[in-house]
Amino acid sequence: MNQLITRASIAEIAKRRDAAVAAYERARAAEAEAKLQMDEAAAMLKIAAPFAAGLFSTREKGQVITDRHYIDGRVWDSVIHSTELNHLMDKKAKDDLRQQLMTDAPEFTEENAYATIEHFAAEAGMIFRRGIAEMFSNLDRRFRSHSGWKIGSRVILDRMFDENGWWNYHRDHRSTLQDIERTFLILDGRKPVADYAGIVGQLESARRLEGHGARQTEVESEFYTIRIFKNGNAHLWFRRDDLVTRANRMIGEYYGEVIPEERKHEDDGGLNDPKREMAKNFGFFPTPDALADRTIDIASLYSRDGILKVLEPSAGTGQLARRAVMAGAAVDCIECQPHLANDLKAAGIYGRVTCSDFLALNPRTTGLYDRIIMNPPFDRERDIDHVMHALKFLNDGGLLVAIMSAHTEFADTRKATSFREHIAKLNGVFSDNPRNSFSSVGTNVNTITLKVWKSGRKVW
């Protein structure tokens, strides 16, 4: 025996074994106590956040957040959803809130809670208006321009059901229906109803009675008639003109524009008849940083043939011009407001700064440019006037990139229609800018970016 292992070794092993057993017993006791405390903590959290289950119930798989962030997120969610704000928020707003609470929930304190609720109360009307505007613009891009489009008697929900007759959850028009119904109930002075009690519930009940597969279904409620076709598309007709009018007015208030039938009628002029008077407040909305960066990327300022000559008309604070200089271009600016023109001159980085109304200038006085980058005034189609004038300042191989109102792409005015036809002949391309790109500088108007070559060459 002693030749195989010493008595001292056996004793040491037995001693360590006993220590291990004791350690496990302590750990198990601590584990049981910890579970008891975790159960107590969960019970306390359930009392503190009784309304959080629908939006913020559990940690998502693979998500790493602290207990403090998890608890604060659930408490904030519960408090917000116990208020009327929950009824005013559309699905997107709720999804955005959920993501924010799960990633960066602020500490919940009495002071923070009162301040946040007061802020939401002050913003409640805007939250509701934004929800309506974004909901309808998701259905049809024309709704991005409220001045050129408004809710009519019908909307189309594309591919609401799949080829097998089930909800198409990639399109998620089930949520769209819920948002539309929630909107009309609130506009009618009522509270939203549960899914099963609303149009979604009616529609699902009707579909169950009809069997399975692609099929046509029609359901009618006090607010609208909805017809599902075999291809999965749905047509929704509104039955309450008074509520449609209220919804249109709220969209107009959100975008800062009156609805078309309330706008004072005036001759909008032809394509080559610019408005000579200055826009209100000079139409000045500085280009936000993210949109300015995007504009410069689109402008393709790199050239193997040397330094590009660039113009920013109505340059304002030089948000575009400054970035063009940083990209290596030689940049001139035109700005009608003297104090802004003086600031541009003082920057000392531009070739020439002209203090003048751009529409009053002739390209013979400035020369021609390789690129024009611009964020012109939008009011009353002045952006069209400025872009048409700017094209005269391009050399034959030049490129123009302009931020414009979404109105330009959809309005049926004489000027807008002629402008689109002109741009189409030049193979120009409009692209959507991110929603609310200008919210940080005081307007919710949706915008597009035009890219067009003077020669009519295809855009890429």
C-alpha positions in Angstrom: 0.0 0.0 0.0 2.7 2.5 1.0 4.5 1.7 -2.3 1.4 2.8 -4.2 0.5 6.1 -2.4 1.5 7.6 0.9 -0.7 7.9 3.9 -0.1 11.7 3.9 -1.5 11.9 0.3 -4.6 9.9 1.3 -5.2 12.2 4.2 -4.8 15.3 2.1 -7.2 14.0 -0.6 -9.8 13.2 2.1 -9.4 16.6 3.6 -9.9 18.4 0.2 -12.9 16.1 -0.5 -14.5 17.2 2.8 -13.8 20.8 2.0 -15.3 20.4 -1.5 -18.5 18.9 0.0 -18.8 21.8 2.4 -18.2 24.3 -0.3 -20.9 22.8 -2.5 -23.3 22.7 0.4 -22.6 26.4 1.1 -23.0 27.2 -2.6 -26.3 25.3 -2.9 -27.6 27.1 0.2 -26.5 30.5 -1.3 -28.0 29.4 -4.7 -31.3 28.6 -3.0 -31.2 31.9 -1.1 -30.3 33.8 -4.3 -33.3 32.1 -6.1 -35.5 33.1 -3.3 -34.3 36.7 -3.5 -34.6 36.7 -7.3 -38.2 35.5 -7.0 -38.8 38.3 -4.5 -37.2 40.8 -6.8 -39.3 39.6 -9.8 -42.4 39.9 -7.7 -41.5 43.5 -6.7 -40.7 44.4 -10.4 -44.1 43.0 -11.4 -45.8 45.3 -8.9 -43.6 48.2 -10.0 -44.2 47.6 -13.7 -47.6 45.8 -14.2 -48.1 47.1 -17.8 -44.7 46.2 -19.3 -45.5 42.6 -20.4 -46.8 43.6 -23.8 -43.7 45.5 -25.0 -40.8 44.7 -22.7 -41.3 41.4 -21.0 -38.0 39.5 -21.2 -34.5 39.9 -22.2 -34.1 39.0 -25.9 -31.9 36.1 -26.8 -28.2 37.1 -26.9 -28.8 40.5 -25.4 -26.4 41.7 -22.8 -27.9 44.3 -20.4 -27.5 45.0 -16.8 -30.2 44.2 -14.2 -30.5 48.0 -13.6 -31.1 48.7 -17.3 -33.6 45.8 -17.6 -35.5 46.9 -14.5 -35.5 50.6 -15.5 -36.6 49.7 -19.1 -39.6 47.7 -17.8 -40.6 50.4 -15.3 -40.4 53.1 -17.9 -42.4 51.0 -20.3 -45.1 50.3 -17.8 -45.4 53.9 -16.7 -45.7 55.1 -20.3 -48.2 52.4 -21.3 -50.4 53.2 -18.3 -50.9 56.7 -19.7 -52.9 57.9 -22.7 -49.7 58.2 -24.6 -49.9 54.5 -25.4 -53.1 55.2 -27.4 -51.4 58.0 -29.4 -48.4 56.0 -30.5 -48.4 54.0 -33.7 -46.6 50.7 -34.1 -43.4 52.2 -35.3 -43.2 54.7 -32.4 -43.8 51.8 -30.0 -41.1 49.7 -31.7 -38.7 52.6 -31.5 -39.5 53.1 -27.8 -39.0 49.5 -27.1 -35.5 49.5 -28.8 -34.5 52.6 -26.9 -35.6 51.2 -23.5 -33.8 47.9 -24.1 -30.5 49.5 -25.1 -30.3 52.8 -23.1 -33.0 53.1 -20.5 -32.4 56.2 -18.3 -32.4 55.7 -14.6 -36.0 55.8 -13.2 -36.3 58.3 -10.5 -39.2 60.4 -9.2 -37.7 63.5 -10.7 -36.9 61.9 -14.1 -40.4 60.3 -14.2 -42.2 63.7 -13.7 -40.0 65.4 -16.3 -40.4 62.7 -18.9 -44.2 62.5 -18.5 -44.5 66.2 -18.7 -42.3 66.2 -21.9 -44.5 63.4 -23.5 -47.6 65.3 -22.5 -46.4 68.4 -24.2 -45.4 66.4 -27.3 -48.5 64.2 -27.4 -50.2 66.0 -30.2 -47.0 65.9 -32.3 -46.6 62.2 -31.6 -50.1 61.5 -32.8 -49.7 63.7 -35.9 -46.3 62.1 -36.8 -47.9 58.6 -36.4 -50.7 59.5 -38.9 -48.3 61.0 -41.4 -45.8 58.2 -41.3 -48.5 55.5 -41.4 -50.0 56.8 -44.7 -46.6 57.6 -46.2 -45.6 54.0 -45.7 -48.6 52.9 -47.8 -47.9 55.3 -50.7 -44.8 57.4 -51.3 -47.1 60.2 -52.5 -48.2 60.8 -48.9 -44.6 62.0 -48.2 -45.7 65.2 -49.9 -48.8 66.4 -48.1 -49.0 69.5 -50.2 -49.3 67.4 -53.3 -51.3 64.5 -51.9 -54.0 63.9 -49.3 -56.0 61.0 -47.9 -58.9 60.4 -50.3 -61.8 57.9 -50.2 -59.6 54.8 -50.5 -56.1 53.4 -49.7 -54.5 50.2 -51.0 -52.7 47.8 -48.7 -50.4 45.9 -51.0 -50.0 42.1 -50.3 -51.7 42.1 -46.9 -52.2 38.4 -47.2 -49.8 35.8 -48.7 -50.5 33.3 -51.5 -51.9 30.8 -49.0 -54.4 33.3 -47.6 -52.6 34.0 -44.3 -51.4 37.3 -42.9 -48.3 38.4 -44.7 -46.1 39.3 -41.7 -43.3 40.6 -43.9 -45.7 43.5 -44.9 -47.3 43.6 -41.4 -50.5 45.3 -42.7 -52.3 43.8 -39.7 -50.5 46.4 -37.6 -51.4 49.0 -40.3 -55.1 48.2 -39.9 -54.8 48.5 -36.2 -53.1 51.9 -36.5 -55.7 53.2 -38.9 -58.5 52.1 -36.6 -56.8 53.6 -33.6 -56.4 56.9 -35.4 -60.0 57.1 -36.4 -61.3 56.1 -33.0 -59.2 58.8 -31.3 -60.3 61.4 -33.9 -63.9 60.4 -33.1 -63.2 61.0 -29.4 -63.0 57.3 -28.4 -60.4 55.0 -27.0 -58.8 52.2 -29.1 -60.3 48.7 -28.8 -58.7 45.3 -28.4 -57.7 43.5 -31.6 -60.5 41.0 -31.3 -63.1 43.7 -30.9 -61.9 45.8 -33.9 -61.6 45.5 -37.6 -58.8 42.9 -37.4 -61.0 40.7 -35.3 -63.9 41.1 -37.7 -61.7 40.3 -40.6 -60.2 37.2 -39.0 -63.6 35.9 -38.0 -64.9 36.3 -41.6 -61.8 34.6 -43.0 -62.2 31.6 -40.7 -65.8 31.1 -41.9 -64.7 31.1 -45.5 -62.2 28.3 -45.2 -58.6 28.3 -46.3 -56.4 29.4 -49.2 -56.4 32.6 -51.3 -59.9 34.0 -51.3 -61.9 37.2 -51.5 -63.3 38.7 -48.3 -65.3 41.9 -47.6 -65.9 43.4 -44.1 -67.7 46.6 -43.2 -67.4 48.7 -40.1 -68.7 52.1 -39.1 -65.5 53.7 -40.3 -64.7 51.8 -43.5 -65.3 48.9 -45.9 -62.3 46.6 -46.6 -62.2 44.1 -49.4 -59.4 41.5 -49.7 -58.8 40.1 -53.1 -57.4 36.7 -54.1 -54.0 38.2 -54.8 -53.7 39.3 -51.2 -54.2 43.0 -51.8 -56.7 44.9 -49.7 -58.7 48.0 -50.7 -59.9 50.1 -47.8 -62.7 52.7 -48.4 -63.3 55.4 -45.7 -66.9 56.0 -44.8 -66.5 59.0 -42.5 -65.6 62.1 -44.6 -65.4 64.2 -41.4 -62.7 62.0 -39.9 -60.8 61.9 -43.2 -60.8 65.7 -43.2 -59.5 65.9 -39.6 -56.7 63.4 -40.5 -55.7 65.4 -43.5 -55.6 68.6 -41.4 -53.4 66.9 -38.8 -51.0 65.6 -41.5 -50.8 69.2 -42.8 -50.1 70.5 -39.4 -47.2 68.0 -38.9 -45.6 68.9 -42.3 -46.3 72.6 -41.7 -48.5 72.9 -44.9 -52.2 73.4 -45.4 -54.2 70.7 -47.2 -54.7 71.2 -50.9 -58.3 72.3 -50.9 -57.6 74.9 -48.2 -54.7 76.5 -50.0 -55.3 79.8 -51.6 -55.5 79.3 -55.3 -53.0 81.1 -57.4 -51.3 80.6 -60.8 -48.2 78.7 -59.9 -46.4 80.0 -63.1 -44.6 78.1 -65.8 -41.3 76.4 -65.6 -39.4 79.5 -66.7 -41.4 82.0 -64.6 -39.5 82.2 -61.3 -40.9 83.9 -58.2 -38.8 87.0 -57.8 -39.8 88.0 -54.3 -37.8 86.5 -51.4 -39.3 83.6 -49.5 -40.5 84.1 -45.9 -37.4 84.1 -43.7 -35.4 83.6 -46.9 -36.6 79.9 -46.8 -33.6 79.3 -44.6 -33.2 75.8 -43.1 -29.5 74.8 -42.8 -28.7 71.4 -44.2 -28.4 69.0 -41.2 -25.1 67.2 -40.9 -26.2 63.7 -41.9 -28.0 65.0 -45.0 -25.1 67.2 -46.0 -22.8 64.2 -45.8 -25.2 62.2 -48.0 -25.4 65.1 -50.5 -21.6 65.3 -50.9 -21.4 61.5 -51.4 -23.9 61.7 -54.2 -22.1 64.7 -55.8 -19.0 62.5 -56.8 -16.4 65.2 -56.1 -13.4 63.1 -57.0 -11.9 63.7 -60.5 -8.8 62.3 -62.2 -8.7 65.4 -64.4 -7.9 67.9 -61.7 -9.7 69.9 -59.0 -13.4 70.3 -59.6 -14.9 73.7 -59.6 -18.0 73.7 -57.3 -20.8 76.2 -56.6 -23.2 76.3 -53.6 -26.0 78.8 -54.4 -28.1 80.0 -51.4 -25.2 78.7 -49.3 -26.5 79.8 -45.9 -23.9 78.6 -43.3 -22.0 76.6 -45.9 -22.9 73.2 -44.7 -22.4 71.8 -48.2 -19.7 74.1 -49.4 -17.5 73.4 -46.4 -17.7 69.6 -47.0 -16.9 70.1 -50.7 -13.7 72.0 -49.7 -12.8 69.2 -47.4 -13.3 66.8 -50.3 -10.7 68.7 -52.3 -12.9 70.9 -54.5 -12.5 74.6 -55.3 -15.7 76.1 -54.0 -17.6 79.4 -54.7 -20.7 80.5 -52.6 -23.6 82.7 -53.3 -25.7 83.9 -50.3 -28.3 86.7 -50.2 -28.2 87.4 -46.4 -25.3 89.8 -45.7 -24.4 88.4 -42.2 -24.2 84.9 -43.5 -22.2 86.0 -46.6 -19.8 87.8 -44.3 -19.4 84.7 -42.2 -18.6 82.6 -45.3 -16.0 85.2 -46.4 -14.5 85.2 -42.9 -14.0 81.4 -43.1 -11.3 82.1 -45.7 -11.7 78.7 -47.4 -13.8 79.6 -50.4 -12.7 81.0 -53.7 -15.4 83.6 -54.1 -18.4 84.5 -52.0 -21.0 86.6 -53.6 -23.7 88.4 -51.6 -26.7 88.4 -53.9 -30.0 86.9 -54.8 -29.0 83.8 -56.8 -31.9 84.2 -59.3 -30.7 87.7 -60.2 -27.2 86.5 -61.2 -26.1 85.6 -64.7 -23.6 82.8 -65.3 -21.5 85.2 -67.4 -20.6 86.9 -64.1 -19.5 83.8 -62.3 -18.4 81.4 -65.0 -19.5 77.8 -65.3 -19.0 75.0 -62.8 -18.3 71.2 -62.8 -20.6 70.6 -59.8 -23.5 72.5 -58.2 -24.6 71.4 -54.8 -27.6 73.1 -53.3 -30.4 73.2 -50.7 -32.6 75.9 -52.1 -35.8 77.5 -50.5 -38.8 75.1 -50.8 -41.7 77.6 -50.3 -44.2 77.8 -53.2 -42.0 75.7 -55.6 -39.0 78.1 -55.3 -36.8 75.0 -55.2 -37.8 74.4 -58.8 -37.0 78.0 -59.8 -33.6 77.7 -58.2 -32.7 74.4 -59.8 -33.8 75.5 -63.2 -31.6 78.6 -62.8 -28.7 76.6 -61.4 -28.6 74.3 -64.5 -27.5 77.4 -66.5 -24.4 77.6 -64.3 -23.1 74.1 -65.2 -20.6 73.4 -67.9 -21.5 70.8 -70.5 -20.2 67.9 -68.4 -21.4 69.2 -65.1 -23.5 67.6 -62.4 -26.2 69.1 -60.2 -27.2 67.6 -56.9 -30.1 69.4 -55.2 -32.1 68.8 -52.0 -35.8 69.5 -52.9 -39.2 69.2 -51.3 -41.0 65.9 -51.9 -43.8 68.0 -53.3 -41.7 68.4 -56.4 -41.9 64.7 -57.3 -45.7 64.3 -56.8 -47.5 67.7 -57.2 -49.8 68.1 -60.2 -49.2 71.9 -60.6 -48.2 73.2 -64.0 -44.7 74.0 -62.8 -44.0 70.7 -61.0 -45.3 68.7 -64.0 -43.2 70.6 -66.5 -40.1 70.3 -64.2 -40.4 66.5 -64.0 -40.8 66.2 -67.7 -37.7 68.4 -68.2 -35.6 66.3 -65.7 -36.8 63.1 -67.3 -35.4 64.3 -70.7 -32.0 64.8 -68.9 -32.2 61.3 -67.3 -32.2 62.9 -63.9 -33.1 60.8 -60.8 -35.0 61.6 -57.6 -34.2 59.7 -54.4 -35.9 59.8 -51.0 -34.0 61.4 -48.2 -34.5 59.8 -44.7 -37.7 60.9 -43.0 -37.5 63.8 -40.7 -34.1 64.8 -42.1 -34.8 68.5 -41.3 -36.6 68.0 -38.0 -33.4 69.1 -36.1 -33.6 72.5 -37.8 -37.3 73.1 -37.4 -39.4 71.5 -40.1 -40.8 68.0 -40.7 -41.2 68.4 -44.4 -40.0 65.4 -46.3 -37.3 65.9 -48.9 -35.8 64.2 -52.0 -32.5 64.6 -53.7 -32.2 65.3 -57.4 -29.1 64.1 -59.3 -28.9 65.3 -62.9 -26.1 65.8 -65.5 -26.2 68.8 -67.8 -25.4 66.6 -70.8 -28.3 64.2 -70.0 -26.0 61.4 -69.3 -27.4 58.5 -67.3 -27.1 58.8 -63.6 -24.9 56.3 -61.7 
